[in-house]
């Protein structure tokens, strides 16, 4: 991953793999709450504006009033209901649709206008002028530039229809009305913008903290692994070598040597032939960091949260753990996938390891945005994929692996194990 000292949010191609609220929970929450209240506003304006609606109906064709109410209530209802969904991927298309609905409805007012004007100076010729800034507020939840365009267009078209309904033509007051409307609405838009930026800043701060904790955990994992390895080498391996003497080999020495080798193989395993979640995560981070410091390990799952960044199981303990052979196969398959990234993805490619630790399984995805390849053109028998990744996982009961790639679109290696 590219290093960012002050603001690290993770590359977009990684963020698309998981739901958006995983990465920006505060920003998504603010957007959903804002959309919910603005949606209620579009629903509520027709309810509190019966007098203004009646005035508009007196100078327009009979079909425009029902149409305008529907074009206000239906998009508002859709916005309100969508705000209860996870994520905010729906917000941009829905906000643009709402903006277009407002413009189309006001534009159709000119078609529906019967040529007469309202009588009173305070009467309303086009009732939707009352919330001409609302579409811009919804768009501000998505993009400030879209919001500015929405404010200018909706306000201008709304005040043009209002002047035509009042005077039968446009007057010089239109410019002053437009400036006042924009200035008034801009106050509320600024509040929305500050809320959005504050939530995004909070998410970025949390992400930087997580990233630094993950880097520190990887460094600690490597040191712990090295210390344990050194201890076994000193206490068992070197002791066995020093015991070698000329003449007939001592059978006890052979047994001691085999025991030392077995202990090296089983070094990360826990008692009972299982590897804890904390140990599994530590091994994954250690293996990834051993290949490249630029590789980011991101952990997701119901039982894994921010505490996992420090190498501890998020459940408060070790969880159920995983069989030794499963952890070894997963880590080795992941390591081979990362080595393939280093060899074939290109020097500018970024790579991430996305891990999920669950009660009934262990899964991960090794994702890069490098050169990619056509899987159909891979020579049969290619050891790196068929043997070291797919073959290794297929030999584990409940294990599986799949490699997907496209030229120029990067590669994704999915590795997993499910408890039989």
N, C-alpha and C positions, 0 to 999 in steps of 0.2 A: 504494500500500500504506500501511496505517497504520504510523506510526513507533513503534518500541519501543526505548527507550534501553537497557534492561538485558537484556530477554529477548525475542528475536524468533524465532519459530518458523515464521512463514509461516501464512497463513490455511488453514483446513481444506479449503476448496473447491479450493485449488491443490494441496494435498498429495494429494488423492484422484486426481489425474490421473496421477501417477506411482506406481510401486511404493513401498510404505512404507519399505523399507530405503534408498531414495534420500535420504530426509530424516532418518531416525533409525537409522543403521546400528548404532550401539553399543547402543541400547535393544533393537532387534530381535535383535541377537546374544545379549544377556543373556537375553532371553525364550526364544529357541530353545534355548539351552544348558540353562536351567532346566527347560523343558518336557521336554527329552530325559532328564535325570536323574530327574525325577519320574515320567516314563513308565516308566523302568526300575524304579523303586520299586514301582509298581503291578503290574508283571510279576513282580518278584522276591519280593514278600511271600508269595504262595502256595507258592513253591518252598522258602522257609526256614521255613514254618510248618506242616509236616505234623502235628506233635503237636497243636497248637491246633485245626487243622481236624478232626482225629479226635475231639477232645473235643466240639467243636460238633456234629459229626455224631451223637454219642451221645444228644443230647437234641432233635434236630430231625428232620423228615421227610427222607427220602432225597433228595428233589429239591433241597433248599436248598443243600447243599454244592456240587454242580456249578454251580448257578446263581450262587452267590457267587463262585466262582473265575472263571467266564466274565465276570461283571460287574466283576471287578477287572482281569483280564488284557486283555480286548478294548479297553476304553477306554484303558488304559495303553499298549497296543501302538499304537493310533491316535495317541495323543499323541507317542509316540516317533518314529513314522514321519513324522508331520506336521512335526516339528522340523527335518527336512532340507529342507523346502520354503522357497522365498523368501518373505519377508514374514512377518507374524504375524496376518493377518486371520482365519485359521482358529482362533486361540488362544481368543478369547472364547467362541464357540459350543461349542467342544470342551470347554473347562473347565467351562462350565455343564452340559453333558451329563454329564461325569464326576461332578460334584457330585450331580446328580439320580440317576444310576445308583447311587451309594453310598447315598443316602437310601432309594431304593426297595428296594434289596437288604436293608438293615438292617430296614426296615419289614416286609418279607416274612418276616424271621426270626420275628416274633411270630406270624405265620400258621403257620409251619412248626414252631414249638415244640410239643413233645409233652406238656408239663406237668410233666416231671421236672426235677430240678436236678442240677448237678454235685456231686461228692463232696468233692474236695480244695479247701482254701482258696485255693490258687494256680492252680487249674484255670480254664480259659477257656470260658465258655458261648457266646460269639460271637466267632469268631476275627478278624473285621474291626475289632474295637475297637483292635487294635494300630496301625492307621494311620488313625485317625479324623481326624487333623489334615492328612493329605495333600491332600484336596480343597481345603482352605483355602489351602495353599501354592501349588497350581496357580492358584487364583483370585487370589492376591496378584500373580501375573504380569500380571493384567489390571486389577484394581481393588481397592484396600484395603477398600472398603465391602462388596463382594461377598465378599471373603475373611473379614471379620468375621462376616458372616451364615453363611458356610459353616462356619466354625469352631464357632460356637455350635450350629447345628442338627446337624451331624454328631457333635459330641462329646456333645451331650445325648442324641440318639437311640441312639448307641453305648453309652453308660454305662447308659441305661435297659434296653437289652436284656441287657447284662452282669449287671446286678443281678437281673433276672428269672430269668436262667439260673442264677445262683448261689443266690438265696434264694427264688425263686418269687414275689417281690413287690418293690416299691420301698421303700427304706429312707431314713432321714435322711442316710446317708452319700453319697447321690447328689449333694447340693449341694457337698460337699467334693471329691468326685471330679471334678465338672465344673469347679470353680475350678482345681484342680491341673492338669487336662488343658489348660485354656485357657492358664494361665500358662506351662506347659512348652512348648506349641506356639508361643506368642507369641514366644519367643526365636528360633525358626527363621524365623517370619514377619518379624521385624524385620530379620534378615539379608537376606532376599529383598527387602524393601522398600528397604533401604539400597542394595543392588545396582541395583535398578530406578531409583531416584532419581539415583544417581551416573551411570549410563549416560545418562539423560535430560539431566542437567546438562551432560555432555560434548557431547552432540548440540546442545544449545542454544548452548553456547559456540562450537562450530564454525560453526553457522548464523549467529550474530552476526558472527563474523569474516568469513565469506563475504559477508554482506550489506554490511558496511562496505567490503570490498574492491571489491564491485560498484559501490557508489556512487562510490567514488574513481575507479574505472576509467571510469565514465561521464563524470565531470567532466573527467578527463584527455583522454578522447576528444573532448569538445566543444572543449577548448582547442587540441588538435592540429589538429582540423578547421578551426577558426577561423584558426589561424596559417597553415595551408597555403592556405586561401582568400585571406587577406589578402596573402600573398606573391604569388599568381598575379595578383590584382587590381592590386597595385602594379607588378609587373614586366611584365605583359603588357597588361592592360586599360587602365590609366592611360597607359602608354607609347603605346599605339595612339591613344588619344584626344588626347594632347598632340601627336601627329604630324599631326593633321588640319589642313589649310590651305585657304584659300579657293582657288577655281578648280577645275580638272579633278581629280577624285579620282585618286590614285596607285594603280595596280593592286597594287603591292606592299603598300600599306597595307591594302587589302581582304583580301589573303591573310593578312597579319599579324593582322587582326581576327578572321577566321574561325579562324585557328589558336588564338588566345586563347580563343575561345568553345569550341572543341573540347577544349581542355585543361581548362576548367572542368567540362565534362561528364564527362571521363575522369579527373578529379582523383583519386578514390580507387583507380583501377585500377592494377594492377601490370604489370610488363613481360610481354609475351606475351599481353595481353588477358585475364589472369586476376587474380582478387582472392584474396589469401591468406585462410586461416581467421581469423588474428588480425585482419586488416583487415575481414573480413566481420563478425566479432563486434563490432569497434569501431564500425562503421557502424550496426549494429543498435542498440547501446546509445546511440549518439549521437542517432539518430533518435527513439528512445523518450524519452530524457531531454529532447529538444527539445520534445516535446509535453507532458510532465508529469514532474515530479520524483518523483511518487508511483508511477510504473510500475516494477515490478521485472522484470528480465530474468534468467531462470533457465536455465542451460545444462546439458544432459544428453547423454550419448552415450559410447560406448566410448573415443573418442579425446579426449574433453573432460572435464577434471576440475577440481579446485580452481584449477589454474593459469590456467584460462580467465578466472577472475575478475579477473585483472590485465591481461587483453587479450592474453595470449600463447596460442599454440596449445598444447594439452595434449600433443601428440605430440612437442613439443620443437622444432618448426619450423613452417613454414607449411602443411604438408600439401600436398595436390594443388591446393588453391584451387578457385575456382568462376569460371565465365565472368562477365564484367563485366555483360552484359545480365541474367543470372540474379540476381545480387546486387542490381542496381538495381530489378528487378521485385519481388523479395521485400521489399526495404526499403520501396518505395513502397506495395505492397499492405498491408504491416504498418502503415505510417503512416496509411493511409486507415482501416484497421480501428480504430486507436487514436483517430483523430479522431471516428469514429462513436461510440466509447465515451464520449468527452468530451461529444458532442452529445446522445446519446440514452439512455445507460445510467442517468443519474441522478447527482445530486451525491454521494450516499453510496456509490456503487459503487466497488469495488476492481477492479484490473485487473492481470494478469500476462502476460508474454510468455515462453513456454517454447520454447527453441531446442534443436535437435539438429543438430550438424555431423558429417557422416559422409563417408567416402571417395567414396561413389557418390550422394550427395544432400545436400540441405539442407531441413530442415523446421522449422516452428514452429507454435505455437498461440497465438492472442491470446484470452485467456479473461477474462471479467468476470462478476460476480455481480449485475449490475444488473437493470433492469426487463425486458429481453428483449422479444421480439416474435414474432408468428406469421409464419413465412416465406411461408405461402400467401397472406397478405393484403398482401404487399409489392407496390406498384404496378409493373407491368412497365416495364422501362427505367430503373429507379432507378440513377442513375449511380454512386453510392457503392459499391454492391455489384456490379452486373453489369459495369460498365466498369472502375472503379478497382481492384477486387479480383479477381473471377473472370475478367473479360475480360483484364485485364493479364497474369495468370498463364497463361491459355490461349494467349496469343500467344507464349509462350516454349516452345521445344521441350523437352518433359519436365516442364513446369510444370502445376500444378493448384491449385485453391483450393475450399474448401467452407465454407459458413456454416450453422451450426445454432443454433437458439434456441427458447426457449419463454417465453411471457409469465410474468414473475415468477421465472424460473429462470436468467436471464443468457444470455449469448451466447458461442459459441466459433467462432472463425474459424481454420480450418486451412489453412496455406499451405505448399506444398512444391514441390520440384524433384528429379527423379531423372535421373541421367546417362543419356542415350539409349544 
